[in-house]
């Protein structure tokens, strides 16, 4: 019998290779096959009905709440210490920067274009400051971030002082050979 089947397959090999089926026919064929397949009921184990599962869920929930509560309190305590130091530094430098910005804005020796260009650069430094402030809240190496914020403020103040110094005309006096800027 095997030999007969083997011979039949070999003699009709081209017919097997030539036969192609399109997607619609494949879907119809699979639909007929799937109708004949027996449905197996899904086994459902209702865990919430068991008392041991309820107790375990309550314990996990309790430990999760305690972990979140204590971790938040610990971070708040560390951030309060950093934030107090940061608030003092921030207040000091903000007042210096605001004074310098008012001087730049009220300067009659600067053109409006120069003022706007300079203030846009200050806005970029402010954006950098906000990014540093976000990093400070994350609590990653706070000392370095505070130093970077201080350097940001110092850079703003230095730039404003340089701009104002360049905007005022130089005064030349020949009295004592001194140059007054």
C-alpha positions in Angstrom: 0.0 0.0 0.0 2.8 2.4 0.8 4.4 1.8 -2.6 1.1 2.6 -4.4 0.7 5.9 -2.5 4.3 6.7 -3.1 4.0 6.0 -6.8 0.8 8.0 -7.0 2.4 11.0 -5.3 5.4 10.9 -7.5 3.4 10.6 -10.7 1.1 13.5 -9.8 3.8 15.7 -8.2 3.2 18.5 -10.7 -0.4 18.6 -9.9 0.4 19.1 -6.2 2.8 21.9 -7.0 0.6 23.7 -9.4 -2.5 23.9 -7.2 -2.7 27.3 -5.4 -5.4 28.6 -3.1 -6.2 32.2 -2.5 -6.8 33.8 0.9 -10.6 33.7 0.7 -10.6 30.0 0.1 -8.1 29.5 2.9 -10.4 31.4 5.3 -13.5 29.4 4.2 -11.6 26.2 4.7 -10.3 27.2 8.1 -13.9 28.3 9.1 -15.2 24.8 8.2 -12.4 23.2 10.2 -12.8 25.4 13.2 -16.6 24.6 13.3 -15.8 21.0 13.7 -13.2 21.5 16.5 -14.6 20.7 20.0 -14.7 23.7 22.3 -12.8 23.2 25.5 -14.2 25.0 28.5 -11.7 27.3 30.2 -10.9 26.5 33.7 -11.3 29.4 36.0 -10.0 29.4 39.6 -11.7 32.2 41.5 -8.9 33.2 43.9 -10.7 36.0 45.6 -13.2 33.5 47.1 -10.5 31.9 49.2 -9.8 33.4 52.6 -6.1 32.8 52.4 -5.9 34.9 49.2 -7.8 37.7 50.8 -5.5 37.8 53.8 -2.4 37.7 51.5 -3.7 40.5 49.4 -4.5 42.6 52.5 -0.9 42.1 53.8 0.7 43.0 50.5 -1.5 46.1 50.3 -0.6 47.1 53.8 3.1 46.7 53.3 2.9 48.6 50.0 1.2 51.5 51.7 3.7 51.6 54.5 6.6 51.5 52.1 5.2 54.4 50.1 4.4 56.4 53.2 7.9 56.0 54.8 9.8 56.5 51.6 8.0 59.8 50.9 8.6 61.0 54.5 12.3 60.1 54.3 12.7 62.0 50.9 10.7 65.0 52.3 13.1 65.3 55.2 16.2 65.2 53.0 14.6 67.6 50.5 13.6 70.0 53.3 17.3 70.3 54.4 18.4 70.8 50.8 15.5 73.1 49.9 16.2 75.4 52.9 19.8 75.9 51.7 18.6 76.1 48.1 15.9 78.7 49.0 18.5 81.0 50.7 20.9 80.8 47.7 18.1 81.1 45.2 16.6 84.2 46.9 20.0 85.9 47.1 20.9 85.3 43.5 17.4 86.0 42.1 17.5 89.4 43.6 20.9 90.1 42.1 19.8 88.9 38.7 16.5 90.9 38.8 18.5 94.1 39.7 20.8 93.5 36.8 17.9 92.8 34.4 16.3 96.1 35.4 19.5 97.9 34.7 19.8 96.3 31.3 16.1 97.1 30.5 16.4 100.7 31.7 19.8 101.4 30.0 19.6 104.1 27.4 23.0 103.3 26.0 21.8 99.9 24.7 19.7 99.5 21.5 16.4 97.6 21.7 17.9 94.9 19.5 20.8 94.4 21.8 18.5 94.3 24.8 16.2 91.7 23.2 19.1 89.6 22.1 20.6 89.7 25.5 17.4 88.9 27.3 16.7 86.0 25.0 20.1 84.6 26.0 19.1 85.1 29.7 15.9 83.2 28.9 18.0 80.2 27.7 20.0 80.3 31.0 16.6 80.4 32.8 15.6 77.3 31.0 18.8 75.6 32.0 18.1 76.8 35.6 14.7 75.1 35.5 16.2 71.8 34.2 18.7 71.9 37.1 15.9 72.6 39.5 14.1 69.5 38.3 17.2 67.4 38.8 17.5 68.8 42.3 14.0 67.5 43.1 15.1 64.1 41.9 17.7 64.0 44.6 20.7 62.9 42.5 23.9 64.5 43.8 22.3 67.7 45.2 25.6 69.4 46.1 26.8 69.4 42.5 23.4 70.5 41.2 23.3 73.5 43.6 26.8 74.5 42.5 25.7 74.3 38.9 22.7 76.5 39.7 25.0 79.0 41.5 27.3 79.0 38.4 24.2 79.6 36.2 23.3 82.7 38.3 26.9 83.9 38.3 27.1 83.6 34.5 23.9 85.6 34.2 25.2 88.4 36.5 28.6 88.4 34.8 27.1 88.7 31.3 24.8 91.5 32.4 27.7 93.4 34.0 29.8 93.0 30.9 27.0 94.2 28.7 26.4 97.2 30.9 30.1 98.0 31.1 30.4 97.9 27.3 27.3 100.0 26.8 28.5 103.0 28.7 30.8 105.3 26.8 34.3 105.5 28.1 35.5 108.8 29.6 39.0 109.9 28.9 40.5 112.4 31.3 44.0 113.6 30.9 44.4 115.0 34.4 46.3 112.2 36.1 46.7 109.9 33.1 43.9 107.8 34.3 41.3 106.2 32.2 37.8 106.2 33.7 35.3 103.7 32.4 
